[in-house]
Amino acid sequence: MSAPEAVLTLSGVNKSFGGVQAVSQMTFTVERGAITGLIGPNGAGKTTIFNLVTAVYPVDSGDILFKGRSLPGLASHEIIRLGIARTFQNLRLFHRSTALENVMTACQRHHPYGFLEALTHGGRWKRTEKAIERRSLELLDRVGLADRAHQAASTLPYGHQRRLEIARALALDPELLLLDEPAAGMNPEEVFALNDLIGAIHRDFSLTILVIEHHMDLVMEICPHIVCMNFGAKIAEGGPEDIQNHPEVLKAYLGEEAVEA
Ligand SMILES: Nc1ncnc2c1ncn2[C@@H]1O[C@H](COP(=O)(O)OP(=O)(O)OP(=O)(O)O)[C@@H](O)[C@H]1O
């Protein structure tokens, strides 16, 4: 058996905002093909990790490697081109555009054509547009939104908007998909269905996934490996059983007194 390959490696990453140390000496690895969970109480620094990987913010120090290549210093669009896509905790959809237009915009950004071509609506432009539309419809179908393609994003139920964000991220052909609280605001049935969806896209798109999630049932079910952080630092790492029984994790979630009681 070949040794697992690291797709994403954080080494001693630090980030502070003013006096707040949002991420402190963070070190962990995401292996190719794995679904890794990133958990921790509110304000632990999880989204900041995603923001550092995708160059929303620069790291203060430390390194982030994607397939051995150092990411700090690259721009967000360069990181997308390397094969990293993400969804956002606070949805970033174009609310007035349809579901289809939202996905097509992501595809177009990923397969840009010349300004002149677009202006003249030349033959290649039309073929590219058709191919993008077909691909976008396929992706909507994949996330269970085929029948909502022509509906404005803002009028979709919240759970569907989260699925639309996943379709948009898939349109960027990622190798590594970062999901930021994909189940936020979903009811238990929607969370259950999301569980299946994440499993299916992981398999069908040969993805490596890093997922931030507060629904512990979902994390424990889909993530064979979990990193838990609190106050910016990693406090535990391991399989679901290790994490569920880890004293630092229990303390972080339940408080010191509850663990001692
Ligand atoms: N742009 C920013 N400016 C100032 N402080 C920030 C900024 N982004 C994050 N922080 C702070 O960094 C810390 C970590 O925030 P972060 O959003 O990464 O936590 P989180 O674990 O994702 O939390 P949640 O689960 O509530 O989304 C918090 O104290 C937060 O207030």
The ligand as an SDF file (V2000), in Angstrom:
LIG
                    3D

 31 33  0  0  0  0  0  0  0  0999 V2000
  -11.4930   40.1480    9.8820 N   0  0  0  0  0  0  0  0  0  0  0  0
  -11.4080   40.0270   11.2060 C   0  0  0  0  0  0  0  0  0  0  0  0
  -11.1460   41.1030   11.9780 N   0  0  0  0  0  0  0  0  0  0  0  0
  -11.0400   41.0000   13.3290 C   0  0  0  0  0  0  0  0  0  0  0  0
  -11.2040   39.8480   14.0040 N   0  0  0  0  0  0  0  0  0  0  0  0
  -11.4810   38.7450   13.2930 C   0  0  0  0  0  0  0  0  0  0  0  0
  -11.6050   38.7690   11.8610 C   0  0  0  0  0  0  0  0  0  0  0  0
  -11.8820   37.5140   11.4350 N   0  0  0  0  0  0  0  0  0  0  0  0
  -11.9300   36.7430   12.5380 C   0  0  0  0  0  0  0  0  0  0  0  0
  -11.6920   37.4710   13.6520 N   0  0  0  0  0  0  0  0  0  0  0  0
  -11.6330   36.9820   15.0320 C   0  0  0  0  0  0  0  0  0  0  0  0
  -10.8290   35.8210   15.0380 O   0  0  0  0  0  0  0  0  0  0  0  0
  -11.3770   34.8400   15.9120 C   0  0  0  0  0  0  0  0  0  0  0  0
  -11.6470   33.5680   15.1280 C   0  0  0  0  0  0  0  0  0  0  0  0
  -12.7560   33.8030   14.2640 O   0  0  0  0  0  0  0  0  0  0  0  0
  -13.2860   32.7210   13.2330 P   0  0  0  0  0  0  0  0  0  0  0  0
  -14.3950   33.3400   12.4630 O   0  0  0  0  0  0  0  0  0  0  0  0
  -12.1460   32.1620   12.4680 O   0  0  0  0  0  0  0  0  0  0  0  0
  -13.8490   31.6030   14.2100 O   0  0  0  0  0  0  0  0  0  0  0  0
  -14.7390   30.3210   13.8810 P   0  0  0  0  0  0  0  0  0  0  0  0
  -14.1370   29.1880   14.6070 O   0  0  0  0  0  0  0  0  0  0  0  0
  -14.9020   30.1840   12.4130 O   0  0  0  0  0  0  0  0  0  0  0  0
  -16.1040   30.7280   14.5650 O   0  0  0  0  0  0  0  0  0  0  0  0
  -17.6410   30.3330   14.2080 P   0  0  0  0  0  0  0  0  0  0  0  0
  -17.7720   28.8670   14.4650 O   0  0  0  0  0  0  0  0  0  0  0  0
  -18.4210   31.1590   15.1730 O   0  0  0  0  0  0  0  0  0  0  0  0
  -17.8520   30.7100   12.7830 O   0  0  0  0  0  0  0  0  0  0  0  0
  -12.6190   35.4510   16.5330 C   0  0  0  0  0  0  0  0  0  0  0  0
  -12.2670   36.0190   17.7640 O   0  0  0  0  0  0  0  0  0  0  0  0
  -13.0080   36.5250   15.5360 C   0  0  0  0  0  0  0  0  0  0  0  0
  -13.7070   37.5630   16.1490 O   0  0  0  0  0  0  0  0  0  0  0  0
  1  2  1  0
  2  3  1  0
  2  7  2  0
  3  4  2  0
  4  5  1  0
  5  6  2  0
  6  7  1  0
  6 10  1  0
  7  8  1  0
  8  9  2  0
  9 10  1  0
 10 11  1  0
 11 12  1  0
 11 30  1  0
 12 13  1  0
 13 14  1  0
 13 28  1  0
 14 15  1  0
 15 16  1  0
 16 17  2  0
 16 18  1  0
 16 19  1  0
 19 20  1  0
 20 21  2  0
 20 22  1  0
 20 23  1  0
 23 24  1  0
 24 25  2  0
 24 26  1  0
 24 27  1  0
 28 29  1  0
 28 30  1  0
 30 31  1  0
M  END
$$$$
